[in-house]
Amino acid sequence: MDRLSIELREEIRNQEDFLRRTRFHETRDSASVYLISINEYRLRGTLSPFEYVREDIKRIIWNNRRIEFIQELENGIYNEAVRENGFKLY
């Protein structure tokens, strides 16, 4: 909506109402006519569609598994060293 307001050079006071009640909008200036068709929109603060966040979810799950694996590896190395007296405290 911010970009649309800049392009139109027209202030849209209540963006939420504008989106809810407007599917087509026409405005003019001295040189041009602007025709806008709004097919879909999403308001700030609402949930994103799954298709948009699918890759983010995959990345978060993969990162959590990677962190868990590294922690298990570190704990395994430490426990093995404790069992075999393989380290010294200074």
PyMOL Python script that loads the backbone (N, CA, C, O; Angstrom):
from pymol import cmd

cmd.read_pdbstr("""\
ATOM      1  N   MET A   1       0.814  -1.192   0.000  1.00  0.00           N
ATOM      2  CA  MET A   1       0.000   0.000   0.000  1.00  0.00           C
ATOM      3  C   MET A   1       0.860   1.259   0.000  1.00  0.00           C
ATOM      4  O   MET A   1       0.496   2.266  -0.607  1.00  0.00           O
ATOM      5  N   ASP A   2       2.008   1.199   0.686  1.00  0.00           N
ATOM      6  CA  ASP A   2       2.878   2.374   0.699  1.00  0.00           C
ATOM      7  C   ASP A   2       3.351   2.707  -0.712  1.00  0.00           C
ATOM      8  O   ASP A   2       3.340   3.865  -1.128  1.00  0.00           O
ATOM      9  N   ARG A   3       3.762   1.688  -1.429  1.00  0.00           N
ATOM     10  CA  ARG A   3       4.234   1.900  -2.800  1.00  0.00           C
ATOM     11  C   ARG A   3       3.092   2.399  -3.696  1.00  0.00           C
ATOM     12  O   ARG A   3       3.287   3.273  -4.540  1.00  0.00           O
ATOM     13  N   LEU A   4       1.918   1.836  -3.499  1.00  0.00           N
ATOM     14  CA  LEU A   4       0.762   2.258  -4.285  1.00  0.00           C
ATOM     15  C   LEU A   4       0.441   3.725  -4.022  1.00  0.00           C
ATOM     16  O   LEU A   4       0.145   4.470  -4.957  1.00  0.00           O
ATOM     17  N   SER A   5       0.496   4.140  -2.779  1.00  0.00           N
ATOM     18  CA  SER A   5       0.241   5.546  -2.444  1.00  0.00           C
ATOM     19  C   SER A   5       1.258   6.468  -3.099  1.00  0.00           C
ATOM     20  O   SER A   5       0.912   7.553  -3.567  1.00  0.00           O
ATOM     21  N   ILE A   6       2.515   6.033  -3.132  1.00  0.00           N
ATOM     22  CA  ILE A   6       3.559   6.837  -3.774  1.00  0.00           C
ATOM     23  C   ILE A   6       3.313   6.931  -5.270  1.00  0.00           C
ATOM     24  O   ILE A   6       3.408   8.013  -5.849  1.00  0.00           O
ATOM     25  N   GLU A   7       2.997   5.808  -5.898  1.00  0.00           N
ATOM     26  CA  GLU A   7       2.767   5.791  -7.345  1.00  0.00           C
ATOM     27  C   GLU A   7       1.554   6.637  -7.734  1.00  0.00           C
ATOM     28  O   GLU A   7       1.571   7.328  -8.752  1.00  0.00           O
ATOM     29  N   LEU A   8       0.515   6.576  -6.924  1.00  0.00           N
ATOM     30  CA  LEU A   8      -0.702   7.323  -7.234  1.00  0.00           C
ATOM     31  C   LEU A   8      -0.596   8.794  -6.861  1.00  0.00           C
ATOM     32  O   LEU A   8      -1.367   9.619  -7.351  1.00  0.00           O
ATOM     33  N   ARG A   9       0.346   9.118  -6.007  1.00  0.00           N
ATOM     34  CA  ARG A   9       0.480  10.477  -5.465  1.00  0.00           C
ATOM     35  C   ARG A   9      -0.839  10.916  -4.827  1.00  0.00           C
ATOM     36  O   ARG A   9      -1.266  12.065  -4.943  1.00  0.00           O
ATOM     37  N   GLU A  10      -1.458   9.962  -4.157  1.00  0.00           N
ATOM     38  CA  GLU A  10      -2.759  10.198  -3.534  1.00  0.00           C
ATOM     39  C   GLU A  10      -2.710   9.540  -2.158  1.00  0.00           C
ATOM     40  O   GLU A  10      -2.295   8.387  -2.039  1.00  0.00           O
ATOM     41  N   GLU A  11      -3.123  10.248  -1.139  1.00  0.00           N
ATOM     42  CA  GLU A  11      -3.095   9.680   0.202  1.00  0.00           C
ATOM     43  C   GLU A  11      -4.331   8.822   0.426  1.00  0.00           C
ATOM     44  O   GLU A  11      -5.458   9.270   0.211  1.00  0.00           O
ATOM     45  N   ILE A  12      -4.115   7.608   0.853  1.00  0.00           N
ATOM     46  CA  ILE A  12      -5.207   6.704   1.202  1.00  0.00           C
ATOM     47  C   ILE A  12      -5.247   6.680   2.722  1.00  0.00           C
ATOM     48  O   ILE A  12      -4.368   6.106   3.365  1.00  0.00           O
ATOM     49  N   ARG A  13      -6.259   7.298   3.287  1.00  0.00           N
ATOM     50  CA  ARG A  13      -6.305   7.503   4.732  1.00  0.00           C
ATOM     51  C   ARG A  13      -6.471   6.200   5.502  1.00  0.00           C
ATOM     52  O   ARG A  13      -5.686   5.920   6.408  1.00  0.00           O
ATOM     53  N   ASN A  14      -7.457   5.413   5.166  1.00  0.00           N
ATOM     54  CA  ASN A  14      -7.696   4.159   5.868  1.00  0.00           C
ATOM     55  C   ASN A  14      -7.432   3.015   4.886  1.00  0.00           C
ATOM     56  O   ASN A  14      -8.309   2.637   4.109  1.00  0.00           O
ATOM     57  N   GLN A  15      -6.236   2.480   4.931  1.00  0.00           N
ATOM     58  CA  GLN A  15      -5.826   1.461   3.957  1.00  0.00           C
ATOM     59  C   GLN A  15      -6.657   0.202   4.076  1.00  0.00           C
ATOM     60  O   GLN A  15      -7.004  -0.404   3.062  1.00  0.00           O
ATOM     61  N   GLU A  16      -6.985  -0.204   5.289  1.00  0.00           N
ATOM     62  CA  GLU A  16      -7.768  -1.422   5.490  1.00  0.00           C
ATOM     63  C   GLU A  16      -9.152  -1.303   4.857  1.00  0.00           C
ATOM     64  O   GLU A  16      -9.590  -2.214   4.155  1.00  0.00           O
ATOM     65  N   ASP A  17      -9.837  -0.201   5.096  1.00  0.00           N
ATOM     66  CA  ASP A  17     -11.149   0.016   4.474  1.00  0.00           C
ATOM     67  C   ASP A  17     -11.046   0.086   2.957  1.00  0.00           C
ATOM     68  O   ASP A  17     -11.887  -0.461   2.243  1.00  0.00           O
ATOM     69  N   PHE A  18     -10.005   0.766   2.466  1.00  0.00           N
ATOM     70  CA  PHE A  18      -9.805   0.870   1.025  1.00  0.00           C
ATOM     71  C   PHE A  18      -9.682  -0.516   0.397  1.00  0.00           C
ATOM     72  O   PHE A  18     -10.300  -0.788  -0.633  1.00  0.00           O
ATOM     73  N   LEU A  19      -8.893  -1.389   1.009  1.00  0.00           N
ATOM     74  CA  LEU A  19      -8.704  -2.732   0.459  1.00  0.00           C
ATOM     75  C   LEU A  19      -9.970  -3.570   0.555  1.00  0.00           C
ATOM     76  O   LEU A  19     -10.275  -4.341  -0.354  1.00  0.00           O
ATOM     77  N   ARG A  20     -10.705  -3.424   1.644  1.00  0.00           N
ATOM     78  CA  ARG A  20     -11.905  -4.244   1.833  1.00  0.00           C
ATOM     79  C   ARG A  20     -13.032  -3.869   0.873  1.00  0.00           C
ATOM     80  O   ARG A  20     -13.774  -4.739   0.417  1.00  0.00           O
ATOM     81  N   ARG A  21     -13.163  -2.583   0.566  1.00  0.00           N
ATOM     82  CA  ARG A  21     -14.308  -2.170  -0.253  1.00  0.00           C
ATOM     83  C   ARG A  21     -13.969  -1.890  -1.709  1.00  0.00           C
ATOM     84  O   ARG A  21     -14.869  -1.643  -2.511  1.00  0.00           O
ATOM     85  N   THR A  22     -12.692  -1.922  -2.064  1.00  0.00           N
ATOM     86  CA  THR A  22     -12.307  -1.557  -3.419  1.00  0.00           C
ATOM     87  C   THR A  22     -11.679  -2.737  -4.150  1.00  0.00           C
ATOM     88  O   THR A  22     -10.694  -3.304  -3.677  1.00  0.00           O
ATOM     89  N   ARG A  23     -12.229  -3.104  -5.277  1.00  0.00           N
ATOM     90  CA  ARG A  23     -11.621  -4.112  -6.153  1.00  0.00           C
ATOM     91  C   ARG A  23     -11.006  -3.438  -7.374  1.00  0.00           C
ATOM     92  O   ARG A  23      -9.990  -3.890  -7.902  1.00  0.00           O
ATOM     93  N   PHE A  24     -11.634  -2.352  -7.816  1.00  0.00           N
ATOM     94  CA  PHE A  24     -11.133  -1.567  -8.942  1.00  0.00           C
ATOM     95  C   PHE A  24     -11.103  -0.103  -8.517  1.00  0.00           C
ATOM     96  O   PHE A  24     -12.014   0.384  -7.847  1.00  0.00           O
ATOM     97  N   HIS A  25     -10.047   0.581  -8.916  1.00  0.00           N
ATOM     98  CA  HIS A  25      -9.914   1.993  -8.555  1.00  0.00           C
ATOM     99  C   HIS A  25      -9.365   2.760  -9.751  1.00  0.00           C
ATOM    100  O   HIS A  25      -8.466   2.288 -10.447  1.00  0.00           O
ATOM    101  N   GLU A  26      -9.912   3.934  -9.977  1.00  0.00           N
ATOM    102  CA  GLU A  26      -9.457   4.785 -11.080  1.00  0.00           C
ATOM    103  C   GLU A  26      -9.162   6.169 -10.532  1.00  0.00           C
ATOM    104  O   GLU A  26      -9.960   6.738  -9.786  1.00  0.00           O
ATOM    105  N   THR A  27      -8.024   6.699 -10.904  1.00  0.00           N
ATOM    106  CA  THR A  27      -7.662   8.057 -10.524  1.00  0.00           C
ATOM    107  C   THR A  27      -6.937   8.711 -11.687  1.00  0.00           C
ATOM    108  O   THR A  27      -6.356   8.023 -12.527  1.00  0.00           O
ATOM    109  N   ARG A  28      -6.967  10.025 -11.738  1.00  0.00           N
ATOM    110  CA  ARG A  28      -6.369  10.764 -12.857  1.00  0.00           C
ATOM    111  C   ARG A  28      -5.490  11.879 -12.315  1.00  0.00           C
ATOM    112  O   ARG A  28      -5.689  12.390 -11.213  1.00  0.00           O
ATOM    113  N   ASP A  29      -4.523  12.229 -13.126  1.00  0.00           N
ATOM    114  CA  ASP A  29      -3.800  13.479 -12.919  1.00  0.00           C
ATOM    115  C   ASP A  29      -3.750  14.191 -14.257  1.00  0.00           C
ATOM    116  O   ASP A  29      -4.422  13.770 -15.199  1.00  0.00           O
ATOM    117  N   SER A  30      -2.987  15.239 -14.363  1.00  0.00           N
ATOM    118  CA  SER A  30      -3.009  16.041 -15.587  1.00  0.00           C
ATOM    119  C   SER A  30      -2.486  15.284 -16.801  1.00  0.00           C
ATOM    120  O   SER A  30      -2.841  15.621 -17.931  1.00  0.00           O
ATOM    121  N   ALA A  31      -1.650  14.266 -16.593  1.00  0.00           N
ATOM    122  CA  ALA A  31      -1.036  13.576 -17.725  1.00  0.00           C
ATOM    123  C   ALA A  31      -1.512  12.135 -17.906  1.00  0.00           C
ATOM    124  O   ALA A  31      -1.405  11.592 -19.005  1.00  0.00           O
ATOM    125  N   SER A  32      -2.030  11.510 -16.864  1.00  0.00           N
ATOM    126  CA  SER A  32      -2.300  10.070 -16.946  1.00  0.00           C
ATOM    127  C   SER A  32      -3.589   9.686 -16.246  1.00  0.00           C
ATOM    128  O   SER A  32      -4.149  10.437 -15.447  1.00  0.00           O
ATOM    129  N   VAL A  33      -4.036   8.481 -16.579  1.00  0.00           N
ATOM    130  CA  VAL A  33      -5.148   7.831 -15.900  1.00  0.00           C
ATOM    131  C   VAL A  33      -4.591   6.551 -15.304  1.00  0.00           C
ATOM    132  O   VAL A  33      -3.930   5.779 -15.998  1.00  0.00           O
ATOM    133  N   TYR A  34      -4.850   6.321 -14.036  1.00  0.00           N
ATOM    134  CA  TYR A  34      -4.355   5.131 -13.352  1.00  0.00           C
ATOM    135  C   TYR A  34      -5.523   4.211 -13.057  1.00  0.00           C
ATOM    136  O   TYR A  34      -6.495   4.610 -12.415  1.00  0.00           O
ATOM    137  N   LEU A  35      -5.424   2.984 -13.527  1.00  0.00           N
ATOM    138  CA  LEU A  35      -6.443   1.970 -13.282  1.00  0.00           C
ATOM    139  C   LEU A  35      -5.823   0.876 -12.419  1.00  0.00           C
ATOM    140  O   LEU A  35      -4.775   0.329 -12.763  1.00  0.00           O
ATOM    141  N   ILE A  36      -6.457   0.561 -11.319  1.00  0.00           N
ATOM    142  CA  ILE A  36      -5.925  -0.434 -10.384  1.00  0.00           C
ATOM    143  C   ILE A  36      -6.950  -1.531 -10.203  1.00  0.00           C
ATOM    144  O   ILE A  36      -8.136  -1.267  -9.999  1.00  0.00           O
ATOM    145  N   SER A  37      -6.483  -2.759 -10.279  1.00  0.00           N
ATOM    146  CA  SER A  37      -7.315  -3.922 -10.004  1.00  0.00           C
ATOM    147  C   SER A  37      -6.672  -4.684  -8.848  1.00  0.00           C
ATOM    148  O   SER A  37      -5.520  -5.108  -8.947  1.00  0.00           O
ATOM    149  N   ILE A  38      -7.404  -4.856  -7.766  1.00  0.00           N
ATOM    150  CA  ILE A  38      -6.895  -5.563  -6.590  1.00  0.00           C
ATOM    151  C   ILE A  38      -7.503  -6.955  -6.596  1.00  0.00           C
ATOM    152  O   ILE A  38      -8.709  -7.122  -6.415  1.00  0.00           O
ATOM    153  N   ASN A  39      -6.649  -7.956  -6.806  1.00  0.00           N
ATOM    154  CA  ASN A  39      -7.124  -9.338  -6.837  1.00  0.00           C
ATOM    155  C   ASN A  39      -7.088  -9.977  -5.462  1.00  0.00           C
ATOM    156  O   ASN A  39      -8.071 -10.576  -5.026  1.00  0.00           O
ATOM    157  N   GLU A  40      -5.967  -9.855  -4.778  1.00  0.00           N
ATOM    158  CA  GLU A  40      -5.807 -10.431  -3.447  1.00  0.00           C
ATOM    159  C   GLU A  40      -5.015  -9.461  -2.603  1.00  0.00           C
ATOM    160  O   GLU A  40      -4.220  -8.675  -3.118  1.00  0.00           O
ATOM    161  N   TYR A  41      -5.231  -9.520  -1.325  1.00  0.00           N
ATOM    162  CA  TYR A  41      -4.452  -8.699  -0.405  1.00  0.00           C
ATOM    163  C   TYR A  41      -4.380  -9.408   0.938  1.00  0.00           C
ATOM    164  O   TYR A  41      -5.171 -10.303   1.235  1.00  0.00           O
ATOM    165  N   ARG A  42      -3.414  -8.987   1.737  1.00  0.00           N
ATOM    166  CA  ARG A  42      -3.261  -9.508   3.090  1.00  0.00           C
ATOM    167  C   ARG A  42      -2.923  -8.330   3.979  1.00  0.00           C
ATOM    168  O   ARG A  42      -2.016  -7.556   3.671  1.00  0.00           O
ATOM    169  N   LEU A  43      -3.637  -8.190   5.065  1.00  0.00           N
ATOM    170  CA  LEU A  43      -3.410  -7.090   5.988  1.00  0.00           C
ATOM    171  C   LEU A  43      -2.245  -7.420   6.916  1.00  0.00           C
ATOM    172  O   LEU A  43      -2.001  -8.584   7.235  1.00  0.00           O
ATOM    173  N   ARG A  44      -1.536  -6.389   7.341  1.00  0.00           N
ATOM    174  CA  ARG A  44      -0.442  -6.595   8.293  1.00  0.00           C
ATOM    175  C   ARG A  44      -1.002  -7.183   9.576  1.00  0.00           C
ATOM    176  O   ARG A  44      -2.101  -6.840  10.010  1.00  0.00           O
ATOM    177  N   GLY A  45      -0.226  -8.074  10.171  1.00  0.00           N
ATOM    178  CA  GLY A  45      -0.642  -8.670  11.429  1.00  0.00           C
ATOM    179  C   GLY A  45      -1.484  -9.918  11.272  1.00  0.00           C
ATOM    180  O   GLY A  45      -1.794 -10.568  12.269  1.00  0.00           O
ATOM    181  N   THR A  46      -1.863 -10.275  10.065  1.00  0.00           N
ATOM    182  CA  THR A  46      -2.626 -11.499   9.851  1.00  0.00           C
ATOM    183  C   THR A  46      -1.663 -12.624   9.476  1.00  0.00           C
ATOM    184  O   THR A  46      -0.513 -12.373   9.115  1.00  0.00           O
ATOM    185  N   LEU A  47      -2.134 -13.841   9.561  1.00  0.00           N
ATOM    186  CA  LEU A  47      -1.302 -14.990   9.228  1.00  0.00           C
ATOM    187  C   LEU A  47      -1.011 -15.038   7.738  1.00  0.00           C
ATOM    188  O   LEU A  47      -1.869 -14.736   6.909  1.00  0.00           O
ATOM    189  N   SER A  48       0.208 -15.422   7.417  1.00  0.00           N
ATOM    190  CA  SER A  48       0.591 -15.555   6.013  1.00  0.00           C
ATOM    191  C   SER A  48       0.087 -16.884   5.467  1.00  0.00           C
ATOM    192  O   SER A  48      -0.017 -17.852   6.220  1.00  0.00           O
ATOM    193  N   PRO A  49      -0.224 -16.953   4.196  1.00  0.00           N
ATOM    194  CA  PRO A  49      -0.610 -18.229   3.592  1.00  0.00           C
ATOM    195  C   PRO A  49       0.545 -19.220   3.669  1.00  0.00           C
ATOM    196  O   PRO A  49       1.712 -18.836   3.592  1.00  0.00           O
ATOM    197  N   PHE A  50       0.211 -20.489   3.819  1.00  0.00           N
ATOM    198  CA  PHE A  50       1.211 -21.544   3.989  1.00  0.00           C
ATOM    199  C   PHE A  50       2.201 -21.573   2.831  1.00  0.00           C
ATOM    200  O   PHE A  50       3.389 -21.815   3.043  1.00  0.00           O
ATOM    201  N   GLU A  51       1.734 -21.332   1.621  1.00  0.00           N
ATOM    202  CA  GLU A  51       2.603 -21.395   0.451  1.00  0.00           C
ATOM    203  C   GLU A  51       3.733 -20.369   0.542  1.00  0.00           C
ATOM    204  O   GLU A  51       4.827 -20.612   0.033  1.00  0.00           O
ATOM    205  N   TYR A  52       3.484 -19.234   1.180  1.00  0.00           N
ATOM    206  CA  TYR A  52       4.500 -18.195   1.294  1.00  0.00           C
ATOM    207  C   TYR A  52       5.547 -18.509   2.359  1.00  0.00           C
ATOM    208  O   TYR A  52       6.699 -18.092   2.237  1.00  0.00           O
ATOM    209  N   VAL A  53       5.157 -19.235   3.394  1.00  0.00           N
ATOM    210  CA  VAL A  53       6.077 -19.477   4.510  1.00  0.00           C
ATOM    211  C   VAL A  53       6.616 -20.906   4.547  1.00  0.00           C
ATOM    212  O   VAL A  53       7.357 -21.257   5.465  1.00  0.00           O
ATOM    213  N   ARG A  54       6.265 -21.721   3.583  1.00  0.00           N
ATOM    214  CA  ARG A  54       6.697 -23.121   3.564  1.00  0.00           C
ATOM    215  C   ARG A  54       8.220 -23.244   3.650  1.00  0.00           C
ATOM    216  O   ARG A  54       8.729 -24.017   4.462  1.00  0.00           O
ATOM    217  N   GLU A  55       8.943 -22.500   2.832  1.00  0.00           N
ATOM    218  CA  GLU A  55      10.404 -22.592   2.833  1.00  0.00           C
ATOM    219  C   GLU A  55      10.991 -22.093   4.152  1.00  0.00           C
ATOM    220  O   GLU A  55      11.977 -22.647   4.636  1.00  0.00           O
ATOM    221  N   ASP A  56      10.402 -21.065   4.731  1.00  0.00           N
ATOM    222  CA  ASP A  56      10.871 -20.581   6.037  1.00  0.00           C
ATOM    223  C   ASP A  56      10.697 -21.650   7.104  1.00  0.00           C
ATOM    224  O   ASP A  56      11.577 -21.848   7.942  1.00  0.00           O
ATOM    225  N   ILE A  57       9.564 -22.337   7.073  1.00  0.00           N
ATOM    226  CA  ILE A  57       9.300 -23.404   8.042  1.00  0.00           C
ATOM    227  C   ILE A  57      10.311 -24.525   7.871  1.00  0.00           C
ATOM    228  O   ILE A  57      10.848 -25.030   8.857  1.00  0.00           O
ATOM    229  N   LYS A  58      10.577 -24.920   6.628  1.00  0.00           N
ATOM    230  CA  LYS A  58      11.567 -25.973   6.374  1.00  0.00           C
ATOM    231  C   LYS A  58      12.936 -25.563   6.905  1.00  0.00           C
ATOM    232  O   LYS A  58      13.633 -26.367   7.525  1.00  0.00           O
ATOM    233  N   ARG A  59      13.319 -24.310   6.662  1.00  0.00           N
ATOM    234  CA  ARG A  59      14.622 -23.810   7.107  1.00  0.00           C
ATOM    235  C   ARG A  59      14.712 -23.810   8.638  1.00  0.00           C
ATOM    236  O   ARG A  59      15.756 -24.153   9.191  1.00  0.00           O
ATOM    237  N   ILE A  60      13.639 -23.431   9.320  1.00  0.00           N
ATOM    238  CA  ILE A  60      13.623 -23.416  10.790  1.00  0.00           C
ATOM    239  C   ILE A  60      13.749 -24.828  11.334  1.00  0.00           C
ATOM    240  O   ILE A  60      14.521 -25.065  12.263  1.00  0.00           O
ATOM    241  N   ILE A  61      13.005 -25.766  10.772  1.00  0.00           N
ATOM    242  CA  ILE A  61      13.070 -27.162  11.231  1.00  0.00           C
ATOM    243  C   ILE A  61      14.459 -27.728  10.996  1.00  0.00           C
ATOM    244  O   ILE A  61      15.020 -28.384  11.874  1.00  0.00           O
ATOM    245  N   TRP A  62      15.022 -27.479   9.811  1.00  0.00           N
ATOM    246  CA  TRP A  62      16.361 -27.982   9.501  1.00  0.00           C
ATOM    247  C   TRP A  62      17.392 -27.389  10.457  1.00  0.00           C
ATOM    248  O   TRP A  62      18.274 -28.104  10.934  1.00  0.00           O
ATOM    249  N   ASN A  63      17.293 -26.118  10.735  1.00  0.00           N
ATOM    250  CA  ASN A  63      18.245 -25.464  11.632  1.00  0.00           C
ATOM    251  C   ASN A  63      18.124 -26.014  13.054  1.00  0.00           C
ATOM    252  O   ASN A  63      19.139 -26.225  13.719  1.00  0.00           O
ATOM    253  N   ASN A  64      16.907 -26.248  13.526  1.00  0.00           N
ATOM    254  CA  ASN A  64      16.719 -26.822  14.865  1.00  0.00           C
ATOM    255  C   ASN A  64      17.315 -28.223  14.946  1.00  0.00           C
ATOM    256  O   ASN A  64      17.951 -28.568  15.942  1.00  0.00           O
ATOM    257  N   ARG A  65      17.118 -29.023  13.919  1.00  0.00           N
ATOM    258  CA  ARG A  65      17.701 -30.370  13.901  1.00  0.00           C
ATOM    259  C   ARG A  65      19.215 -30.313  13.872  1.00  0.00           C
ATOM    260  O   ARG A  65      19.880 -31.122  14.521  1.00  0.00           O
ATOM    261  N   ARG A  66      19.772 -29.356  13.119  1.00  0.00           N
ATOM    262  CA  ARG A  66      21.217 -29.205  13.032  1.00  0.00           C
ATOM    263  C   ARG A  66      21.798 -28.813  14.387  1.00  0.00           C
ATOM    264  O   ARG A  66      22.819 -29.360  14.803  1.00  0.00           O
ATOM    265  N   ILE A  67      21.163 -27.879  15.072  1.00  0.00           N
ATOM    266  CA  ILE A  67      21.620 -27.456  16.399  1.00  0.00           C
ATOM    267  C   ILE A  67      21.542 -28.613  17.383  1.00  0.00           C
ATOM    268  O   ILE A  67      22.459 -28.819  18.177  1.00  0.00           O
ATOM    269  N   GLU A  68      20.455 -29.366  17.334  1.00  0.00           N
ATOM    270  CA  GLU A  68      20.294 -30.530  18.210  1.00  0.00           C
ATOM    271  C   GLU A  68      21.385 -31.566  17.947  1.00  0.00           C
ATOM    272  O   GLU A  68      21.941 -32.131  18.888  1.00  0.00           O
ATOM    273  N   PHE A  69      21.694 -31.818  16.678  1.00  0.00           N
ATOM    274  CA  PHE A  69      22.751 -32.775  16.318  1.00  0.00           C
ATOM    275  C   PHE A  69      24.106 -32.313  16.851  1.00  0.00           C
ATOM    276  O   PHE A  69      24.857 -33.119  17.399  1.00  0.00           O
ATOM    277  N   ILE A  70      24.424 -31.046  16.701  1.00  0.00           N
ATOM    278  CA  ILE A  70      25.717 -30.519  17.175  1.00  0.00           C
ATOM    279  C   ILE A  70      25.812 -30.641  18.694  1.00  0.00           C
ATOM    280  O   ILE A  70      26.861 -31.013  19.219  1.00  0.00           O
ATOM    281  N   GLN A  71      24.730 -30.331  19.402  1.00  0.00           N
ATOM    282  CA  GLN A  71      24.734 -30.448  20.859  1.00  0.00           C
ATOM    283  C   GLN A  71      24.921 -31.901  21.293  1.00  0.00           C
ATOM    284  O   GLN A  71      25.672 -32.174  22.229  1.00  0.00           O
ATOM    285  N   GLU A  72      24.244 -32.836  20.619  1.00  0.00           N
ATOM    286  CA  GLU A  72      24.407 -34.256  20.942  1.00  0.00           C
ATOM    287  C   GLU A  72      25.826 -34.717  20.671  1.00  0.00           C
ATOM    288  O   GLU A  72      26.385 -35.495  21.445  1.00  0.00           O
ATOM    289  N   LEU A  73      26.414 -34.247  19.582  1.00  0.00           N
ATOM    290  CA  LEU A  73      27.790 -34.597  19.243  1.00  0.00           C
ATOM    291  C   LEU A  73      28.759 -34.068  20.305  1.00  0.00           C
ATOM    292  O   LEU A  73      29.640 -34.801  20.753  1.00  0.00           O
ATOM    293  N   GLU A  74      28.607 -32.824  20.706  1.00  0.00           N
ATOM    294  CA  GLU A  74      29.459 -32.251  21.746  1.00  0.00           C
ATOM    295  C   GLU A  74      29.316 -33.010  23.061  1.00  0.00           C
ATOM    296  O   GLU A  74      30.312 -33.319  23.714  1.00  0.00           O
ATOM    297  N   ASN A  75      28.071 -33.311  23.449  1.00  0.00           N
ATOM    298  CA  ASN A  75      27.839 -34.060  24.694  1.00  0.00           C
ATOM    299  C   ASN A  75      28.435 -35.458  24.612  1.00  0.00           C
ATOM    300  O   ASN A  75      28.999 -35.948  25.590  1.00  0.00           O
ATOM    301  N   GLY A  76      28.319 -36.104  23.460  1.00  0.00           N
ATOM    302  CA  GLY A  76      28.889 -37.438  23.282  1.00  0.00           C
ATOM    303  C   GLY A  76      30.397 -37.425  23.402  1.00  0.00           C
ATOM    304  O   GLY A  76      30.975 -38.295  24.055  1.00  0.00           O
ATOM    305  N   ILE A  77      31.043 -36.453  22.785  1.00  0.00           N
ATOM    306  CA  ILE A  77      32.505 -36.346  22.875  1.00  0.00           C
ATOM    307  C   ILE A  77      32.919 -36.083  24.310  1.00  0.00           C
ATOM    308  O   ILE A  77      33.872 -36.694  24.794  1.00  0.00           O
ATOM    309  N   TYR A  78      32.229 -35.189  25.001  1.00  0.00           N
ATOM    310  CA  TYR A  78      32.551 -34.877  26.385  1.00  0.00           C
ATOM    311  C   TYR A  78      32.372 -36.104  27.271  1.00  0.00           C
ATOM    312  O   TYR A  78      33.259 -36.425  28.061  1.00  0.00           O
ATOM    313  N   ASN A  79      31.238 -36.797  27.154  1.00  0.00           N
ATOM    314  CA  ASN A  79      30.979 -37.981  27.992  1.00  0.00           C
ATOM    315  C   ASN A  79      31.986 -39.084  27.727  1.00  0.00           C
ATOM    316  O   ASN A  79      32.417 -39.763  28.658  1.00  0.00           O
ATOM    317  N   GLU A  80      32.362 -39.271  26.489  1.00  0.00           N
ATOM    318  CA  GLU A  80      33.368 -40.284  26.148  1.00  0.00           C
ATOM    319  C   GLU A  80      34.715 -39.922  26.764  1.00  0.00           C
ATOM    320  O   GLU A  80      35.415 -40.798  27.271  1.00  0.00           O
ATOM    321  N   ALA A  81      35.083 -38.665  26.728  1.00  0.00           N
ATOM    322  CA  ALA A  81      36.351 -38.224  27.319  1.00  0.00           C
ATOM    323  C   ALA A  81      36.329 -38.392  28.833  1.00  0.00           C
ATOM    324  O   ALA A  81      37.352 -38.742  29.422  1.00  0.00           O
ATOM    325  N   VAL A  82      35.193 -38.153  29.476  1.00  0.00           N
ATOM    326  CA  VAL A  82      35.080 -38.335  30.925  1.00  0.00           C
ATOM    327  C   VAL A  82      35.249 -39.809  31.284  1.00  0.00           C
ATOM    328  O   VAL A  82      35.937 -40.137  32.250  1.00  0.00           O
ATOM    329  N   ARG A  83      34.627 -40.696  30.516  1.00  0.00           N
ATOM    330  CA  ARG A  83      34.724 -42.134  30.782  1.00  0.00           C
ATOM    331  C   ARG A  83      36.155 -42.642  30.640  1.00  0.00           C
ATOM    332  O   ARG A  83      36.592 -43.497  31.410  1.00  0.00           O
ATOM    333  N   GLU A  84      36.867 -42.129  29.678  1.00  0.00           N
ATOM    334  CA  GLU A  84      38.209 -42.635  29.371  1.00  0.00           C
ATOM    335  C   GLU A  84      39.315 -41.767  29.980  1.00  0.00           C
ATOM    336  O   GLU A  84      40.490 -41.961  29.665  1.00  0.00           O
ATOM    337  N   ASN A  85      38.963 -40.830  30.830  1.00  0.00           N
ATOM    338  CA  ASN A  85      39.935 -39.894  31.408  1.00  0.00           C
ATOM    339  C   ASN A  85      40.786 -39.271  30.302  1.00  0.00           C
ATOM    340  O   ASN A  85      42.009 -39.212  30.423  1.00  0.00           O
ATOM    341  N   GLY A  86      40.177 -38.829  29.278  1.00  0.00           N
ATOM    342  CA  GLY A  86      40.878 -38.319  28.102  1.00  0.00           C
ATOM    343  C   GLY A  86      41.104 -36.816  28.107  1.00  0.00           C
ATOM    344  O   GLY A  86      41.505 -36.258  27.086  1.00  0.00           O
ATOM    345  N   PHE A  87      40.857 -36.143  29.233  1.00  0.00           N
ATOM    346  CA  PHE A  87      41.126 -34.704  29.260  1.00  0.00           C
ATOM    347  C   PHE A  87      41.578 -34.302  30.647  1.00  0.00           C
ATOM    348  O   PHE A  87      41.346 -35.012  31.625  1.00  0.00           O
ATOM    349  N   LYS A  88      42.216 -33.173  30.715  1.00  0.00           N
ATOM    350  CA  LYS A  88      42.728 -32.651  31.978  1.00  0.00           C
ATOM    351  C   LYS A  88      42.159 -31.245  32.188  1.00  0.00           C
ATOM    352  O   LYS A  88      41.988 -30.480  31.238  1.00  0.00           O
ATOM    353  N   LEU A  89      41.875 -30.929  33.429  1.00  0.00           N
ATOM    354  CA  LEU A  89      41.407 -29.587  33.786  1.00  0.00           C
ATOM    355  C   LEU A  89      42.614 -28.772  34.221  1.00  0.00           C
ATOM    356  O   LEU A  89      43.429 -29.239  35.016  1.00  0.00           O
ATOM    357  N   TYR A  90      42.727 -27.590  33.719  1.00  0.00           N
ATOM    358  CA  TYR A  90      43.831 -26.701  34.084  1.00  0.00           C
ATOM    359  C   TYR A  90      43.308 -25.544  34.886  1.00  0.00           C
ATOM    360  O   TYR A  90      44.081 -24.676  35.293  1.00  0.00           O
TER     361      TYR A  90
END
""", "prot")
cmd.dss("prot")
cmd.show_as("cartoon", "prot")
cmd.util.cbc("prot")
cmd.orient("prot")
